[in-house]
Amino acid sequence: MVLRKNKIHSHIDSMADEILGYIKEKEQFFDDRWVPAKDIRNDLELNFVSVPKNNIQYGKKGWLFAILARMLEDNSLVEFNKVNGSSFYRSVS
């Protein structure tokens, strides 16, 4: 059981690292390096339906990205900013 948990968490960490790499690559194209979360989710196709098929579905959402971005923020690897209802991320210099 512990081996499976460790493998799953390793994959999750790898996904977060890939998102961080994407943010670092895209920062040069945005003012003050703030990359729109919408661009990250759309470019990396990170929107998924998160409920069972028999439940009411409201379309694809960015829940996976939100979890991974929060992990990066908790590890002081990215900063978060919200302006006029839009979310942005940039790497910590």
N, C-alpha and C positions, 0 to 999 in steps of 0.2 A: 504494500500500500504506500509506504513512504517513497519508494522508488518512482511510482507513478506520479505522486504528488510533486516530487522534485522535477521530473521530466516536464510535467505540465507547466510548472512555474518557470522553468528554464525557457520554454517556448514563449510564454507570456513576456518574459524579460527581453527575449530576442525581438518580439514584435514592437515593444516599446523602444528598443534601440533603433530599429528601422525607422520608426516615426521620428525619433530625434535626428537621425541622419537626413531625412527628408526636410525637416524644418531648417536644419543648418544649410542645406543646399539652396533652399528657396528664400532665405532671409535677404539675400543681396538684392532681390527684386522688389522689396517693400520698404516703405518709409519706416525708419527706426527699427527695421528688421522684423516687424510684427507680421507674421504669416496668418492669414485668415483661417480659422478652424474649418470653415466651409470648404475651402480649397483643399485642405489636408484630407478631410473626409471624402470629398468627391474624387480627387486625383488618385487616392489610394483605394478607392471603392470600399470604404469602411462603414457603410450604412447597411444595416441588417434588420430583418424582422426578429423581434425578441420574444414573441409569444408562441405557444403551441398553435398548430394549424386550426384546431377546433375553437380557439378563443377569438375574440374580436381583434382584428388587426387594423392598425392605423397607419400602416406603411412602414417603410424602412426608416430606422433611426440611427443616430450616431453613438449609441450606448457603448459599443466596444472601444471606439476612439476615446470617448470621455474617460473610461476606466484607465486606458493606457496613458493618456495625457496626465491624469491625476497621479499616476505612479511616477511619471517623470517629474512632475511638480513636487511631489513628496520627497523625491531624491535630490531636489534643488538643481535639476538639469534643465528645466524650462520655467519661464515666467508666463503668467496668464494675464490678459487684459481684456476688458469688455467695454466697448464703445458703441453707444446707440443701439444696444441689443445684439451687437455682433461680437463674437469671441475671437481672440487672437492669441498666438503663442510665439515665443522666441526662445532661443537657447540662452542659457546663462553664460555670460562671457567670462 
